[in-house]
Amino acid sequence: MIPSPPASTTPSRESLDRARGALVGLALGDALGMPTQAMSPEQIDTDYGRITGLTAASPNQPYAPGMPAGSVTDDTEQALLIADLLIDGDGRIDPMDLASALLAWEDDMIRRGSLDLLGPSTKSALERVRAGADPTTTGTTGATNGAAMRVCPVGIATPADDPDLLFARVWESCRVTHATRQGFQAAGLVASAVSLGVDGAEVDEALSGAVALVSSRDDEGAWNEHADVLARTRMALDLARDDEERGDEAAARERFLERVRALIGTSVDACESIPAAFALARRYASSPVDALLGAANLGGDTDTIGAIAGAVLGSCLGPGAFAALDASTPAGADGGAIGLVESVNGLDLSERAASLLALRRRSAPGPSHGSPSPPVVGAPIPSPAPAPPADGDAARGGGGRVVLLGQVIVDLALRLDRLPDPGGDVFAEDAGMHAGGGYNALVAARRMGAPAVSLSAVGDGGFASIITRALADAGVEDAGPRVDGVDSGYCVALTDDQGERTFVSTRGAETRVPADAWADYSRERLRPGDVVHIDGYALAHPSNIEALRRFAAAGAPPGVRVVVDVSPVVGDVPLDALLALGALDPLWSMNEREAGILVERLLLSGAAPGTGPADAARALADRLCGPVVVRAGASGAWYAEPASPLVHIPTPRVDAVDTNGSGDAHSGALAACLVERTPLDRALLLANCAGALAATRIGPATCPDRAAVEEAADRLAG
């Protein structure tokens, strides 16, 4: 039976204590096992006698010779790497970001002269990534414990009463390196136990509840010849429950450890080390320090077994459960055993625990979208009459979707101090490979809570596979045409130290939409309440221009709204093709630069280039005979309709680090708000906040979640 976590009654202070306890237990178990990792029981006895507290590694330690007492290993460092990816990604772990972070971590370890590098499964997967493989395909042989040892932050950040979200995040954390049944089961067990512990479960409830949660899932991950992790974990928990021997405790302890070695195993295989950790946690639930010391003296993968046992025990009992270690901590350590580990390794576990717990609260089931605010500065914006809801529409948003007519490509992101002069050369930092283009707007729509559909054409090569996987991961319906014999295109996205970006793109399958593909979709599958997002980049390619012309000629079906994002290429696309989209009565969206270019191309005397976004919005609305929004960065945005008062929409002040994707976040958020029939003044305010907050994060698809956008909008409107 899966215990019902008492999340609603657990005080926030207790939740934070348990969240911190999970990270503290992880680090303490790791540090205690550091000097004995990969050693046999006989070697441990020869070098140390018995580990009774935080101990420096002997010169004979194969991976960490001479490391000072309290040092952690890859278990803690990679877990904190996952924590940072979760926090920075608002709960999502991008596969390329994970691969890049792990490669950078190992490079740093090599520079430090460490022998504690990537494990065998992770190493094998990342070597394939370095060779150009899609990171979503590289983990299909990884059956060791690398994903489980680093997954604790997923459990802290995700409520157990949303198992779909919990296991989606587990999968994101393991699929690059451990996309096997064993890898998924192992990571799922640890994350579930930690999550249940943070929610208030006792140790036995957390352990048995984790088994029940993972057992309820269909088999996920590639088949592997190793033993089933779930079956071995059930056996391990039974072993611990049956171990009721009394008498001399030291002798009983050694008998139990010997049974774990003989019947379960202590290797890096997920089917051994995770069951061993669960057995120790169950056997010593009332004396958690004994569980960690048992792991340190067990032999084999002692640091990982101790880290996992410690994470589970800490999540259920809090950091105070390990206070007995203070007595054996070297004299002079400020803060006892926990303080020593934090100071030796330069860690702040409390701050990360708080950030992960905040993410957990934002991830809790149920909407948290705030309430409508008063109109923004300027005249009220009249909202269009809502379309009749389709059958089954929800009260808020109806049955509408954000439907992309445009292109999804792959972004090869580079960060550099400045662009080179002609003929020059500069070095850049690799910021990863991601799905991009119209994908960014689709992700923004999804994070704002709207269903989304991509009609981008997709090819059949390596870049196409990245796109297909990314759309699936984002929950976007991939309904675009397939183009055989050509890969999807990619874009080199250069972001300088001012946050400005420059793009250099190739042309692939996304530029070859069949002429009738979008018109056919409109006739057959668009429905009332849908909002069509037209990406202006589509007008840069002859095939797509024809597909857009036929879509526009057919007209949008009743109840369907259209948003046209004119895009940075507005200066080069055929003007007649762009203006033909006016037949769809769209809302035209653009940034200040794009508005100036369009004003100049249309030769509008009322707003010469350089006269400002307000004048441009006014002139363009009159010329295009429709509503126009002009984004002006930190100055907010201007909204204009023909013969109506001009409206200014404010935007939050932020420290921009990467504007790549900010406009997409604005357009996607705006389209999502139109799907749910949010009043237009509120919709534009939310879109401004989404675009601004996206610029505070590195990467193209960085729209935050709905709660963060609503909070920022409420502050502005208040």
N, C-alpha and C positions, 0 to 999 in steps of 0.2 A: 504493500500500500504506500502511495506517495503522500507524505505528511503535508497538511495544509499549512503553509508558512504564516505565522502571525504577523505579517508585515504591517498591518494597519495599527496594531497595538504595541509594537516594539518601539520604545523611545528612540529618537534619532541619535541620542548619545550612545545608546547601546549598539545601534547599528554601526555607528562609526567605530566603536570599540571592536566589534567583530570584524569589520572590514580591515582595520589596522592589524588585528590579530592574525588574519589570514596571511598578510604580507610579512609580518614579524615571524610567524611560525615557519613560513617558507624560507626566509633568510636564515633563521637559526638552525633549522634542520639541514640546510645546505652547508652552512659554515661548520657545523659539527661533523658532517660527513666529508668535508673537504680534505682533511689529512689522510683519510682512509680509502678514498674513492679508487676503484679498480684494484684493490689489494685483497688478498685472501685473509681469512680469519687468522691463519698462522702468521702471516706477515704483520698483521695489525698487532698481534700479541708480542711479536719480537720487537717492533719499533716503538710501541706505545704502552704495552701492558693492556690496559683497558681505557678507552676514551670515557672520561667522566665530566668533561666540560670543553669549552672552546680551547682548541689546541693548535699550536703551530705545526705545519707539515714537516715531516722528517726529510732529510736529503734523499731518501729512497722513494719518496712519493713520486709515482710515474708521471703525473700531470701537473702537480703543483709543488715541486720540491722547494722547501724552505719558506713557503707562504706563511705570513704571520697569523697568529690566532685571530679568529673572527672573520677571516677572508671568505667571501662567497665565490661561487663558481658560475658557470654558464647558466645554471638553473635560475638563479635570482636575476642575473643580468638580462637574460632573454625574457623572463617574465615581466621585468620593468620595461623592456622594449615593447612588449605587447601592450602594456598599460598605456604607454605614451601614444602608440598608434590608435588605440581605442579612444583616448581622450581627444587627440588631435582630429580624429576622423568622426567624431560624434557617434561612436559606437560601431563604425564600419572599419574593417581592416582590408584595405586594398591589396590584392595579391602582389602587385609589383612593388608597392611600398614595403610590404613585409619582406620580400626577397631582397630589395635594396638595403633595408635596415639590417638584415642578418649578414649580408655580405660586408657592409660597412663595419658591423660589430666585429666580424672575424678579422678584417684588415687592421682594426684598432688593436685587437688582441695580439696580432703578429707584431705590430709596432712596439707593443709593450713587452715583447719577448715571452709571452705566455705559451704554454703547451696545451692549455685548456681551450681547444678550438671547437669547431662545429662537430656534432655527432655524425655517425655514418650516414643515416638517412638524409639529414639536412645537408650534409656536404655533397652527397650525390645529386640531390635535387638542384642545389644552387649552382653546381658546376654546369648543369644543363641550361639553367637560366643564363649564365654567363655566355654560353655558346649560342644563345638566341632563342631558346625554347620558350614557349608560352608558359608562364609560371602557374597557370591553372591546370597544367598537364604533367607537371614534373614530380608529383609526390606519390605516384601510384605504386611504389615499391616500399615506401617507408613504414615499417612496422615496429620501430623502436619507440622510446618514450619521450622523444624530444618535444612533441606537441603537448603531451600531458604535463611535462615539467614546467612549461611556460604559460599554461592556460589559466592559472589562478585568477588573474585580473578579469577575465571574461566572466567568471563566477561572481566576482564582487560587483561588476558593472551591470549584471543582467538578472532580473527577478526570475525566480524559479517558477512562478505561476504564469509565465509566458514561455512555455517550452519551445515554441516555434522560433521565437527570437533567440532564446538561449542557444539552441542547437545550430541556428544559422550563424551565429557568431563563433561558436565552436568550430564549425566547418571552415569559416574564413581563416581562423587561426591555425588550422592544421593542413589545409588542402595543398599548399605550396610544397610542403615537405613530407606530410604523413597522410596522404589521401587514400589510405587503406581502411578496411573495416577495423583493424586493430588500432590504427592511429586515431580514428574517429571515436571508437568506443572508449579508449583510454582517456583522451582529452575530455570527452563528454562526461565520464565518471567524475573526474576531478572537478571540472567546472560546476557540475550539478551539486556535488557534495558541498563545495564552498558556497554556492548560492543559497542552498538550503540552510547552511550554517549561519550566513549573514541574516537570513530571514528569521532566525530564532530557533532552529532545530537543535536538539541534543545530538551528541556524536553518533549514537547508533541510528537515530532517525535520519541523519544526514547521509550516512553510509548506505543504509538500506534504501533510502529514498532515491539516492543517485542511481543505484542498480535498477530500481523500478522505472525511473525516468528514461534511462538509456535503453532498457528493455522494451519500452513502449515505442521506440523509433524503428522504422524500417531499416534494413541493412543499408548503410551508406559507406561509400569508399570501395576501392578495388579489392577483389579477393586476394588473399595471401595465405601461404601455407602454414603460417604460425598459428598457435592455439588461440581459441576465442577468449578475448579479454574478459567479457562478461562472465562466462562459465568459470574461468579461473578465479575471478574476484568473488563469486558466490562461494566457491570452495574455500577461499582464503578467509572469508568472514565466518564461515562455519568452523573452520579450524580455530579461529580466535575465540569464538563463543564456547567451544568445547574445552578450551584450555583453562580449566578451573582447578588445576593442581595447587595444593597447599604445601606447607612445610617451608623449607629453606627457600627464601625468595630468590636469592642469587642462583641457586641450582635450578629453580623453576624457570627463571629468566633464560638461562642458557639452554635448557631443554626446548623452550618455545622457539628461540632463535634457530636452533638446529632443525626443528621441524619446518620452519619457514624456508631455510636453505634447502632442505631435502625435498619437500613436497611442493613448494611454490617456485623457488628460484630467485636469484637476486641480480640477474643480468640486465643489460640495457633493453632487452626485448620488452615491449609493452605488456605482453601476456605474463610477465614475471614481476617486474618492478612495481607496477601499479597494484596488482593484488597483494604484493608484499607490504606496500605502504598502507593499504586499507586494513590488512591484518594487524599491523602494529597499532594503527589508530584505534581499532576496535578493542584490542587486548588491553591497551593502556589508556583508555578513555578517561579514567579517573586519576591517572598519573602521567600526564602528557610528556613531561621531560623524559620519562623512561622510554617512551616511544621513540623520541629523537635520538637518545643515547643508544637504544637498541639498534636503530638503523645505522648509526655510526660504527657500531661494532659487528655488524652483520656480515660485511664483506661484499664485494661486487660493486654495484652502482649505489654506494652508500649515500652520496650527496643527494641524488635524485629521490631515492626512497625516503630519506629524511625530509627533504623539501616538501614532497607531496603530503606525507603524514602530517608535517607541521602546518601546512596550509589548511588542511581540513580541520585539525584540532583547534587551530587559532581562530578559524571562522566561527566555530561553535562556542569557544570558551573565552576568547579575547586574549590579549597579550599577557595578562596577569597569570595565565596558566603556566607560563614558562619562568616565573619568578625564581623558582628553585635553582635555576642556572646561575643566578647572581652569586651564590656562595662559592662557586667554583671558578668565577671569572677572575682573571689576573688583577691584582691590587692596582688601584689607581684608575680603573676604567670608570669614566663618568657615565652614569645611567645604567650600570650593570651590564648584563650580557647583551641586551638590545642596544644600549648605547655604544658598546664596543663594536658591534657589527656595523652600526650606522657610521661611526666615525672612521673605522678602518677602510670602509668602502665608499665613503662620501655619499651616503644615502639619506633621503628624507622620506621615510615610509609613510609618515602621517599625511603629508601633503598629497601623495599619490592616492592613498586610501580615500581621502576626502573627495578628490576629483572623480575617482571611480564610483563612489557612492552617489555623487551628484548625477553622474551619467545614469546610474541605476534608477534614480528617482524620475529622470526624464524619460526613461525607457518603460516605466510602469504602464500596464495596460490601461486603456481609456484615453479619451481625447483631453488635451490640455491646450486649447487654442485661444483662451482669453475671451474677452467680450468685445463687441463692437465699440469703437471709440468715436468721439465727435468728429465732424469734418475737419480736415486739415486746413492750414492757412490758405485763404483765398476763397473764391466762391464755391459753394457746394457743387459737386459733380453729379449730374443726374445719371442714375444707373439705368441701363436698358431694361425693358420689360423682360422678365424671365421667360424662357421657353417652356411650353407645357412639359411636365416631367414625363419621362418614359416609364413604362410599367416597372414597378419594383424600385423606383428611385428612392434613395434615402432622403430624409427630411432636409438635411443640410445641403448635400452636394448633388443630389439627383444621381442619375446613372451616367453622367458625363465622364469623358476622359480627355487628357491632353494628347493630341495626335500630331506627331512631328512629320511635316513634309520638308525634308532637308537631307542632311548627310551626317552620318556618324563615321568618324575616322579614328585613327590612333594618334595620340599626341606623344611625341618624344620630347619630354620637357627638360630644358637646360636652364640653370640659373647662373648668371655671370655678373660681374661688376659693371660692365659696359659693353655695348656692341662694338665690334672692331671697326676701325676705319677701313675704307676700301683698300684691299690688299694686305690688311693687317691680320693678326692672329691673337686670339685670347683663349684662356682656359676657362672652362665652365664646370659647374657641379651638376652631375647627372641627377635630375629630380624624378626619374622614373618614366615608365611607359604606361600609358593609360588610354582607355577609350575617351574620345573627345568629340569636338564639334557639337552637333546637336545633342549628343549624349548628355552634355552638361546641363542643358535645359530640361531634359527628361528626368535626370536625377533630382534637380531642384523641384520639379513637379511632384515627384514621388515623396521627397522629404517634407513637402507641404501637405501631403496626404491625398493627392489625386492619383487615380489610375492613369497609366501612360502607355502609349503605343508608338513604336518607331516604324516609319515607312521608308527609312533609308534603304537603298539598295546595298546588299552585302555580297562580297566575293567569296572565294573558296580557298584562300591561303592562310598563312600564319596570322596576319593582321586581322583577317576576317574572324578567325577563331577567338581572338582576344575580344573583339566586338560582341560576338555572339554570347560569350560567357559573361561579359560585363552587363549586357542587357538583362540576361537571366538573373544575375546576382542582384541587380537593382529592382527586380520585379517589373520590368518593362516588357510588354508584349512585343515580340519581334515579328512584325507582319510585313516587312518590306520585301521587295522582289529579290531573287537570287540571280547573280550574274556569274555564269560559269567561265572558267578559263582566265580569270583575272582576280588578283587579290584586292582587298580594300586599301584605300590610300592612307597616308600618314602625314603628319604635320610636325615640323620641328618648331617647338614653342620656346622662344628665348625671353626670359624675364630678367630685367636688369635690377640694380640695387635700389632703384626708385619704385619698383613694383610695376613698371611699364613692360608690356610684352610685344614681341614682334614674331610674326608667323611666316614660315616658309613651308608650303604644302605641295604634296604630289597629288596626282589624279588617279583614282582607282575605281572600283566597282560603284562606289557611291555617286560617281558622276555619270553613270550610264543607266539611269532609270528608264525602263520601257515607256514609250510615249503615252500609253493609255493606263499605266499602272495606278496612278493616283486618282484619275477620274473614275476608274472602275471601283476603287475602294470607296470613293465618295458615294457612288450610286448604290453600292451593295452593303456597305458596312458602317458608314457614318450614321450617327443617331442623334436625336435631340439632346442637347446638353453638352455635346462634345465641343471642345475648343481646339481648333486647328492652329498649330504653331508653324508658320512658314519661315524657314531659315533662308535669309537672303543669299547665303553662299550657293544655294541651288541655282541661282540665276547666273552663276559664273560658268556654267557648262551647257552646251547646246542641247544635249539629250534631256537634261532636267528642265531647261527652259520650255521645251515643247511639252513635257509632262505637266508643268505648272500652267502653261497656257490652256491646255485641255481641261485641267481641273477648274481654272477660273471661268472658262467658257461654259462649263456645265453648271457653275454656280454652287454655292454652299447649300446643302439641304436645309429646310426650315428648322429653326432652333439651334443651328450650329454657328458659333462665333469664330472669327479668324483674327489672329495676331500675326503681323508681319514684322519680323526683326530684320531690318534692312542690311545689317552686318557690315564689317569693315571694307568689303569689296564693293560698296555702293557706288564708288567713283568709276568702276570699270564695267559694271554690268550693263546690258542694253537697257536704255531708259524706257523704251516702249514696253519691254517685257515687265519691268518693274511696275509701271503705271497700269498695265493690264490687270494687276492684282486688285486694283481699286474696284473692280466689278464685284468683289467679295465683301465690300463694305468693312474692311478690316480696321483694327486699331493698329496704327503704325508706331513702332518702337525703335528708338535709335539713341546713340550717345551724341554728345555735343559735336565731336569731330564729324561723325557721319551726317548729322543734320546740316552742318556747314557745307559739306560736299554736295548734299542733295539740293540745298538752296541755290548754290552756284550753278549746278547742272540745270535747274529749272529756271534760272535767270529771274529770280524773284526780286524785284526792285525794292520791295518793302523790308527786306532783311538781307542786306549784303553780308558776305562772309565776314566773320569777326564781330558782328553786332551783338552776339550773345545768344544763349539757348532760348531765352524767353521769346525774343523776336523771331527766332527761327521756328519755334513751335507754332507761334501765331500765324506766320506766313505759310508754313507747310500745311497746317490744318485747312486754311482757306483754299490753297491750291489743290490739295489732295481730296478735298470735300469729305473729310472724315477726321476722327479723333487722332491726335498725335501726342506721344509722350517723348520728351527729350531728356535723357539722363545727363546730369552735369556733375558727376562725381560728388565731392564733398559739399557742393552747393545744392545738392538735392536734385529735383527733377521738375520739369514744367509740363503741364498738361493743357492742351488746347483743343477746342471743338470749333467748327465754323460758326461765326457770329455769336459766340458765347464768351463769357469772361475767362481770362487766363487764370490758371490755378498753379500755385507753387506747392510742391510736396517736399517736406524736409527729409533729411537722411541723418542717421547717427554718425557722430564723429568717431573715426576708427584710425588705427595705425595700420595702413595698408602695407602688406608685404608681398602680395602677388595678385594683380588685377586680372590675371588669366582666368576667364570663366565668370567674372563678376556680372557682365552683361547677360550671360546665359542664365545665371542664377536669378537675375531680375526678371527676365522674360519667362522663365519656367515657373517662377513663383506667381507672377501675374496671371499666367494662363491657368494655373491651379486654382487661384482665387476666383477667376471667372467661371471655372467649372462648378464651383460650389456656390456661385451667385453671391459672393461677398460684395457689399456695396463698393462702388468703384473707388471712392476716396480711400476707404480702408484697404482695398486691394492694392492700390498704387503705393500706399505707405508701407504695406508689408513687402511689396516687391523691392522698394528702396532699401529696406532693412536687410532683406535677403542678399541683395547685391553688395551692400557695404560689409556685412559680416563675412561674406565669402572672400573678400579681399584681405581678410586678416589671417587667411590660411593658405599654405603653399599647395598648389595643385589646381587643376582645372574644374573638377566637379566638387566644389567645396561649399555649396549651399548648406547652412546648418539645418537642424531639425525645426519643426514647426514651433515648438515651445520657445526656442531661443529667438526666433523671428518675432513671434507675438510679444515676447517680453520687451524686446527693443522697440517695437512699435508702440506698446503701451507707455513706455517711458517718454517717447516723443509726443504722443498725443496727450499725455497727462500734463 
